[in-house]
Amino acid sequence: QVQFVESGGGLVQPGGSLRLSCVVSGDMWSIPAMGWYRQGPGKEREGVVIFRNTEDTSYTSSVKGRFIVSRDNAKNTVTLQMNDLKPEDTAVYYCNTYPTKGPWGPGTQVTVSS
C-alpha cells in the first residue's frame, strides 16, 4: 500500500515562499498522477494541483502562477514550491495519488500570517 509523508510547512509572512516535500513509499513509477491537497481551517479538503508530467499539470485557479509542482520518481518525492503566499493559503497540505487512494499522511501545516 502506498503511503505518504509530507514536510516543509511552517509560518511565513504574506508574500513569502515555502517548499513542501512528499515522500512516497511504494512504487512511484506505477502512479500515473499525483496530487497536492489542502484543508484550511473550517473548510473541506480541496485539490491544489494534479500532476502527471510537466506537460500535463492542472492547478486550481487560486494558486496558478504562484505554485509549482514537480516529481522525482527516482527519489520517490513530490515537491510543491509555493511562492507569493497569501493568508488564504493557510491550511494543512497533503499529497496523495490522483484519484486518491491509500491512507492520508499526517500533512504539513502552512500558516501565512503577518
Secondary structure, DSSP 4 states (H G I P E B T S, - for coil): --EEEEE--EEE-TT--EEEEEEEES-GGG-S-EEEEEE-TTS--EEEEEEEETTEEEE-TTTTTTEEEEEETTTTEEEEEE-S--GGG-EEEEEEESS--S-----EEEEE--
